[in-house]
Amino acid sequence: MARPVIGITTSRRSGWRIFPLMALNVWMAGGRALRWNDGACADVADVDGVIIGGGDDISPDLYGGQLVRSARLDPGRDALERRLVLEAFEQGVPVMGICRGSQMLNVALGGTLHQDAYDAYRDSDRHRTILPRKTVMITPGTRLEAVAGGAPMKVNALHSQAVATLGRGLRVAARDRGGMIQAIERVRAPFAIGVQWHPEHLFYAHRQQGLFKALVAAARAGRDQRDQLARVDDEA
């Protein structure tokens, strides 16, 4: 059976080094990766699942925030990813957001961000490392709990912004010890999870690989369902 195709958005600036690692995680989970960046022909109809990857800050113009001096913006990528998120939901294609990608899931659905997350959450542990040094608590009864288990999880952290108010149809799936939102998820289909950390760097960890496996499984199930509906239409 052909591997589900997962479209992955990356930065033009750093995608050359990030995409191979993302592709490895997707392959380990049973899928095949396709790289997208601003300027490329990116069509949700060509893939079975979508990953919105990490990178630069999202423009505050998208959620009514104020520009901060430290922000590094990529308006072209913002427009691309917002479109892909909305089209994926319209077409029933599963999505995973990683760091910036989690924030984009929220913003695309009308949510807002804390532009200085650690100013808003003074009690949150401030780590900036790809090593799993930050502890997050998973919300009981969530899809994330079903995928990764309910025990506290050690993750990495490279972000400066975080989800503030939730977008439409989203709920909190994890917080850190200071209360900062660390994961969000869509309440109803299609499958959508956003995590504030970078699971692609933790490919050796079973619980992190579970995120990619869950996305690929949802992508395969959605593809099979679309293929079945197409066959029914042909027979009719």
N, C-alpha and C positions, 0 to 999 in steps of 0.2 A: 504494500500500500504506500502511495506517495506521501512523503512528509508534508505536513501543513506548512504553508509559507507564511512567515512572520515579517511584516514590514517594520523596520526599525529606523526611527529618526535620529540623526546625529548632527552635531555642529560641523560646519565646513572647516572650522579651525582645528578641532581636535578629534573629529570623527575617524580619521585614519588610524588612530591608536585605540579608540574605544570600540569601534565596530567589531574587530576580530574577537575581542573578549565577549561581547554580546552574542556574536554568532556562535561561539563555542558553547555558551550556556544554552542557547536555543537548540543546537545540535544534540547536546547531551540530554535534553528534554524530549527529543524526538521530532523536532521541527527543522526548518531550513530558513535561513535569514536572508532578507533583501534590504539593502541599505537605501535610505532616503535622506536627502538634505534639501535645503532651500535651493530652488532652481532645477531640481530633478523632476521628472514626471512621476508623481506619486498618486496612485489611484487605489482606494480601498478595495475596489472590485477585483484587483489583481492579487489580493492576499487573503489569508484566512484568519489572521490576527495582527494586532498592531502593538508595538512597544514605543512609547514616547520616552526618549532617552534623556539623560542628564545634560547639563551645560550651563549656559549663561542665564542671568535673571530674566524673568518675563517682564515686558514693558508694563508699567503701572497704568498706561492708557487703557489697557484691556479690562481693568477692574476698578478704576477710579482712584488709584493710589497716587502718591506724590513721588516724583523722581528723586532718588538719593544719589549723592555724588559717587558713591562706591559702585553703583550698578554698572554692569557691562551688558548691553542689550543687543538683541538680534531680531529686529522687526520682521524680516523675511521669514525666519524660522517660526516666530510667534504665529504669523498668519497661516503658515503651512500646517503647523501642529493643531491649531484651533480647528481648522477645517477638517483635518483627518479625524480628530476626536468626535466631532459632531456627525460626520459621515459614517463613522464606524457604528455609532449608536443607532443611526437611522437604518443602517443595513444589517444590524444584528451581529456585528463583528466584535469579538472580545478585545479588550485593551488592557495593557499594563503600563503604568506610569512609574518612572524611576527618577526620584529627586525632583528636578525641574519638571519632569513628566507628570509626577503626582500633582504638582502645583498647577500644571496646565489642564489636567482633568478637572480640577476644581474651578479654575477660571473659565474654562470653556462652558461650564454649566452654571455660570453666574456667581461663583464664589469670589472671595477676596483673599489677599495674602498679607501676612506681617512682613514688611520689607526688612525689618531688623528683628529677626525672631528671638534673639537672645536678649534684646532689650525688653521685649514683651514678656519673656519668660525668664526672669532672673534666676530662678531656682533650677533651671535645666542645666545639665552637665554639658559644657561646651567642649566638644572634641572636633578636631579636623584631621581625620585619618581614614585610610582605607581599611585599617585593622578593626576588628569587632570589639570596640571598647565602650560603646554606649548601650545602656539597657533600656528596652522598651517593653511596655506592658500591653498585651493583646486584649482587646475587648471581647468578653464572652459572647457567644452566639453569633459571631461574625463569620463571613466567608474566610477571612484570614485565619481565624482559629481553626476552621476545618482543614485548611491547606497546610498550616505550619504548626498546629498545636497551640495550646493555651498557656504554656509556661512562659515566664519572662524570657526575652530573646536578646542576645548580644548582637549589635549591628555596628556598622561603621557610620561615619557622618562627615559630609563635605559641604553642607548647605549653610546659607546665611538667612534664607527666607523660609517661611512655613505657612501652611494653611491657616487662615483666620476664620471667616465665616464660610460655612459649607455651601457648595453649589447644589442645584436642584437634584433630588434623588440620591444624594450621597449621605454616608454616615461615617463616624469615626471608627476606625478599626484598631488603632493603637496610639498610645501616648508615651512620652518619656516620663521620667520621675518628676519633672517640673511641671507636667501638664501639657507640654507642647504636643500638638498633633503630629504623629509620625507615620500614620497610614490611614487611608480613606478607601471606601469601596462603594460601588453602586448597589443600591438596595434590590433592584430587580434586573432581569436580563436586558442586554447581554452582560456577560462577565466583565467586570472592570475593577481592578485594584490599583491603587497608587501607594507607593512606599517612599518615604523620605530618604531612605538609605540607598546604598548601591549593592544589590545582591549579586551583580555580575562579578564583583571582586571577591565574592565569598563562595565561589563555585564549588569549593571543597566541603561546604556545609550542607548537610542533608535538608535542613529546613529552608535554606535559601534556594536550593535547587527546586524545592517543592513549588515555589512561586512560578518558575518557568514551566514546570511540568503541568501545573494547573492551567496556565494560559494555553499551552500547546494542546492539552486535552480539550479545552473549550473550543479552540480553533478547529480541531478535527471533528468534534461533534457538530459544530455549526456548518462546516463544509459538507459533511454527510447529509445533514438535513436539507441543505440547499440543493444538493445533487438529487436527493430523493424527490423533492418538489419539482425539479426540472424534468425528471423522468415521467412523473405523473402528468405534467403539462404536455409533454411530447405524446404520451399515449392518448391523452384526451383529444 
